Amino acid sequence: MRIASIAMVAASAALVLGACSGGGSSNDGAKTLKITYEKSDSFTVMDTLMKKVKTEFEAKHKNVTVDLQPITADDTDYSTKLALSLRAASTAPDVFYEDTFRVKGDIEAGYLYKLDDHLSSWSDWSQYIDSAKAAGQGDDGGHYAIPLGADTRVIWYSKPVLKAAGISVPWAPKTWQDILDAAAKIKAAEPDVVPFTMYAGTGTGEGTVMQSFYELLYGTGDGQGLYDADSGKWIVGSQGFVDSLKFLQTLYEKKYAVTPAEALDANVWKTVVGDLFPKDKVGGTVEGSYAPSFWEDGGPYPWADYAEKVGATPFPTQNGQAPGGVSMSGGWTLAMSAKTKNADLAFEFMTTALNRENALWYDTTNAKIAVRKDVASDPSYLKANPFMKEVSDVLEFSHYRPANGVYPKISSAAQEATGDVITGKKTPQQAAADYDAAVKQIVGADKTIAK
Amino acid sequence: MTTEIAPAALTSRGRGPGDSRRRMRSLLRALPLLPSVLLLLAFLAGPVIWAFYGSLTNAALTGPGALSPDFVGLDNFVRLFTDPTFPKSLLLTVVFVVASAIVGQNVLGMWIAVLQLRANRVVSAITSTLVVAAWVLPEIVAGFICYAYFSKDGTLNQILAGLGLTGPNWLYSYPMLAIILANIWRGTAFSMMIYQAALNDVPPEITEAAMIDGASGSQRFFLVTLPMIRTSVSTNLMLITLQTLAAFTLIWVMTAGGPGDDSSTLPVLAYREAFQFGDIGYGTAIAAVMIVIGAVFSIFYVALLRERPTPKPAEGPRPRHPAPEREAAS
């Protein structure tokens, strides 16, 4: 039993840690660890993992109760509720599930515990790839969160739909125009099929930008997208922004995408992956590397032969310029509250949840890209997701969001721009100008740079 | 209001030592009010004052504003009044309040209440039950019902399809109409009950006298009955205005303020800013503006009350007229 041996190692590590730490986790008196994470009808993986870790942890620490407090909500509401609970020591969970793009803002808010002292004595830390270590880093260079896995975005397309339109598979569009050409073919051949849809508007929230708009934006011009890292300023007045909006406008105007009304509904993704794909009613869309987890057995929309019916390909740059493809990466982490009273125990809980065994289970079940080298090279991980190669290969040109405290507002302004364009309320130029004005209002004109 | 019933012997006292004793006594008499005053201060005035204070800071859910909010003066209000979405949101809020509460619930409630006076008991019981049913539902349930009714493949469009018509996607094409109708459906019961109670208090002999004097039905209603229940009308208007001004759940469930911000009334806007973008200070500034709007409406209604003295004394119990024998009492 590997678990047993890991438990042994973890237990001895805990003893060492306990010996090293000045005070803190003395093992007398009952203690409670509060754990908060997201749970919904289509996302139960975290719940399963936390229950498993709770069992392991309580078996080892007889005097500790692990109090699991899942929050049933979508990502935005979850983060809101979490932030509200982190404000006071009495309500703050000890360990919680945290989106990478909220890490920087929450560090500034003083919500997160600096983990460096603990990490230095955790041997597994060396297994983490550098980009994953960076995902939980603050501006001070300290580490505040540990990723569970990473993700990327690719085009998922329906082989039967493309074949029926006379498009050869595997399909590999090289430019934006290739996508539009394919959509036109599908529309002509199969009028009752949605040829190629991409998210837009505020309904789908962060999904609108991560799984649609940024794939366009970061494939234009110099690939800087939203934020000029060298100057530390937000980019305004970019032609790429207008072009990206124009592309979305074309998709919706020519009826290649779902109707604007459907696009603005927060549940449109369920329609696309759960209804249209399995019924061969959609040509393609941009979705996360975790899309197979929707269709796997035990996922929300089980689809037995999805691996044969679906193909994956990188999203192309605007005119096929280098690096040839675009993807966005994000992911979720585990973090610890700065107000925790049991830092050592909380950290041990985290490392149990993040150990090789559990990380492997989480990444394979949730179709996440592994951030631990030992998991990434595990044969069962490579076998678990038939698209692992496609979604891992795009990591080389994948972008991360400029996730500081103001990012959520900037993101929302970009989402609004896409919504206004697909509903015909504004032209791409108008919507881009309004976005620029919004950015200047959010960060101040001196923090913007025209490109 | 407390009415002092002081013995004449005490009140006829002149100035002098009696003065301080009287002040003492009135203080003592105010003593029983103390607990309720403290409660009001803690739970009503406190949050209101905090809202005004919070709107002057950059308090936030995340980022530096969460760690140590700074006092930023009127920055939030300056930002709000220069924000292009604010006037739109303000207009939508006024439209929503006027159309769904002041016109919709108020007029419909009055109309049903007047009809109920003449309806036979079975009809009236059935109507009351139906109208009140919408009102007793929890708001979240009412919201889901209305969502299911107005949505693209919802009940309304199914009915229209049965009649051979193609209904539009109400929540997307006419979001304001949908939430206004939903709010009328939900809130009419309240106005109806208030007006039923008020109309029952109008002595029948007065309307009978007007009838004998040759007043038509509508004249009787507008010139006799309505002035007599003015207090109830303005009280009801105040209550439903404030309720509708703060309506959130119904709108959030049905349209979430969308599409875009086409049904983002001020409460939705405040929620978005405070909880979706984590900008507590700015969201609170919007809430503070809502408090002011509510106060303006309230002052207007109170003025409406005081405009003309009602024919009867406004205070004190009304002399009870023995109700005339009704036929078929049971």
Contacts between the chains, C-beta under 8 A, distances in Angstrom:
chain1	res1	chain2	res2	distance
A	76	B	276	5.7
A	77	B	275	8.0
A	80	B	61	6.6
A	80	B	275	4.7
A	80	B	276	6.8
A	80	B	278	7.2
A	83	B	61	4.1
A	83	B	62	5.4
A	83	B	66	7.3
A	83	B	278	6.4
A	84	B	61	6.9
A	87	B	66	7.1
A	102	B	62	6.6
A	105	B	62	3.9
A	105	B	63	4.6
A	105	B	278	7.6
A	106	B	62	5.3
A	108	B	62	7.2
A	108	B	63	4.7
A	108	B	64	4.9
A	108	B	66	7.5
A	108	B	67	6.8
A	109	B	60	7.5
A	109	B	61	7.6
A	109	B	62	4.7
A	109	B	63	5.7
A	109	B	64	7.2
A	109	B	65	7.7
A	109	B	66	3.4
A	109	B	67	5.3
A	110	B	66	7.1
A	110	B	67	4.2
A	111	B	62	7.4
A	111	B	66	7.2
A	201	B	258	7.8
A	201	B	259	7.4
A	201	B	260	7.4
A	202	B	258	7.0
A	202	B	260	7.5
A	203	B	256	7.5
A	203	B	258	6.6
A	260	B	172	7.8
A	260	B	259	7.7
A	261	B	152	6.9
A	261	B	169	4.9
A	261	B	172	3.8
A	261	B	173	7.8
A	261	B	259	7.2
A	264	B	172	6.9
A	264	B	258	5.7
A	264	B	259	4.6
A	264	B	260	7.6
A	266	B	256	7.1
A	404	B	63	7.9
A	405	B	60	7.8
A	405	B	62	6.2
A	405	B	63	3.0
A	405	B	64	6.8
A	406	B	63	7.3
A	408	B	276	7.9
A	408	B	277	5.8
A	408	B	278	6.8
A	409	B	277	5.1
A	409	B	279	7.5
A	412	B	276	7.5
A	412	B	277	6.3
A	416	B	260	7.1
A	419	B	259	7.3
A	419	B	260	5.4
A	420	B	260	6.4
A	423	B	259	6.4
A	423	B	260	6.6
A	425	B	260	6.6
A	441	B	79	7.1
A	441	B	83	7.8
